[in-house]
Amino acid sequence: MGLGAQLSVTDLRRSSRHPIDFRLIAEHRQRGDLHLHIVNVSAHGFMVQGEDLGLGRGERVTVRLPHIGRIEAHLIWVSGDRAGFQFERIIRVSEFMALIDELQPNPRLRSRR
């Protein structure tokens, strides 16, 4: 395996995060299907929580998100049973807000527009 992804943006953790509870099946090139539990999402990436993924920094997964469709994400960090992924492309604001509206039905937890 290579040295991992060469990411242009290394620290976007100041982005506004939206708490969600969304389970999906991600695709990994060598490991196949991975069950992920996304617990928060931002316009730049998402955090998962659960069992050990068995992935290293820089590895890629493909996920399918409502209103966004298929998108690749790179593993940025792992800490215990949590891991952070960065999207490989920019998400349009309108698509991201539609995603939040669907995955975070509690309007008090949505960001102010």
Residue pairs with C-beta under 8 A, 6 or more apart in sequence:
1 56
1 59
2 58
3 58
4 56
4 57
4 58
4 59
4 74
5 58
5 59
5 60
5 74
7 58
7 74
7 76
7 86
9 44
9 86
10 76
12 42
12 44
12 45
12 86
13 84
15 42
15 43
15 44
15 45
16 42
16 43
16 111
17 40
17 41
17 42
17 47
18 40
18 41
18 42
18 100
18 103
18 104
18 109
18 110
18 111
19 39
19 40
19 104
19 109
20 38
20 39
20 40
20 41
20 100
20 103
20 104
21 37
21 38
21 39
22 37
22 38
22 41
22 103
23 35
23 36
23 37
23 38
24 35
24 36
24 38
24 63
24 64
24 65
25 33
25 34
25 35
25 36
26 33
26 34
26 35
26 36
26 61
26 62
26 63
27 33
27 34
27 61
27 62
27 63
28 34
28 55
28 59
28 60
28 61
28 62
29 60
31 54
31 55
34 53
34 55
34 61
35 50
36 48
36 50
36 53
36 61
36 63
37 48
37 49
37 50
38 46
38 47
38 48
39 47
39 48
39 49
39 82
40 46
40 47
41 47
41 99
41 100
41 103
43 91
43 93
43 96
44 86
44 87
45 73
45 76
45 84
45 85
45 86
45 87
46 73
46 84
46 85
46 87
47 82
47 83
47 84
47 85
48 82
48 83
48 85
49 81
49 82
50 81
51 81
52 81
53 75
53 78
53 83
55 61
55 75
55 78
55 83
56 75
57 75
57 76
57 77
57 78
58 74
58 75
59 74
59 75
60 72
60 73
60 74
60 75
60 88
61 72
61 73
61 75
61 85
62 70
62 71
62 72
62 73
63 70
63 71
63 73
64 70
64 71
65 71
65 99
66 98
66 99
66 102
66 103
67 95
67 96
67 98
67 99
67 102
68 91
68 95
68 96
68 99
71 87
71 88
71 89
71 91
72 87
72 88
72 89
73 85
73 86
73 87
73 88
74 85
74 86
74 88
75 83
75 84
75 85
76 84
76 85
76 86
77 83
77 84
78 84
91 99
97 113
100 110
100 111
101 110
104 110
